[in-house]
Amino acid sequence: MSDLFGDVPQPERPKAEAPRPLTADDVKAKMIELIAALRAADDIPFPAAEFQRHVAMFPIMAQWLPDDEAKQLCFEFEREVKRLRKAA
């Protein structure tokens, strides 16, 4: 790189490792984690914007799973969302 001081060698940057692609198991684990967080709470455990993002994304995440599993997890998630919204 040329600059005011002439050619200055730049240190070599380590190459970042590419992230591992998500799997259905990763998505399922996140869905179960969200349901568990809601079950353990007496009121909505996330800031409003984050909560709305989870509500919007949950059915999209479910598309990674077999239908029966997706329906069951969505049912459980929606049940907890309704419970917490009533408590609010």
N, C-alpha and C positions, 0 to 999 in steps of 0.2 A: 504494500500500500504506500503510495506516495503522499507525503504531506509536507508541512513546513520544514521538517527535519530530514527529508529525503526518504529513501526506502527504509521502512521500519518493518522488520519481520514480525508477522502476527503469530501469536501462539496458536497451535493447532487445537481446535475444539473437539472434544470427544463427541462421537456420533451418538445421537439419541436413539435408544432402542425403540423400534416401532411397537405401539401398543398391541397387546394380544386382542384379536377380534372377540367380540362378545359371543357367547353361546346361549342356547336356550336355558341351560342350567344357571348361568350368570343372571339372566333376566328373572328366572323363577326365584332365585335366592333373594334378589332385590325386592320382588313383589311380596314374598313371605316376610321379609324384614320390615317393609312398610306396614303390612297388616299387624305384625307384632307390636310395632310402635303405637299404632292406633289403639289396639286392644289394651295396652298397658296404661293408656292415658285416660284421665278423667275429663280433659278438655283437649281441644285441637293442639297437638304438640309441635306444630310448625308455624312459622310466620304465615300470614294470609296468602301472600303470593306463592310461596313454596307449596302450601297446602293445595292451592288451586292448580298448580303445575302437576302435582301428584295425581289429583283427581282427573285431570285431562290426559295424562300420560298412561295411567294404569291400563285402560282398555287397549291402548296401542301396544304396550308391553305384552299384553295377553296374547297378541297375535303370534308371538314366538312359540306358543305352547299348543299342545293338542287341545282340541275343542273342549273336551270334558274337564280337563285340568284348568283351562282358561276360564270357563264358566264358573267353576267352583271358587277359584281365587277372586274373580270379579264379584261374585255374590258375597263372599266374606268381607272384601274391601268395602263394598257399598253398604253393607250392614253396619260396619264400624263408622263409616263416614256419617250415616244417618244418625247413629247414636250420639256421636260427638256434636253434630250440628244441633240436635235437640237440647243437649246440655249447655250449649253456648247461649 
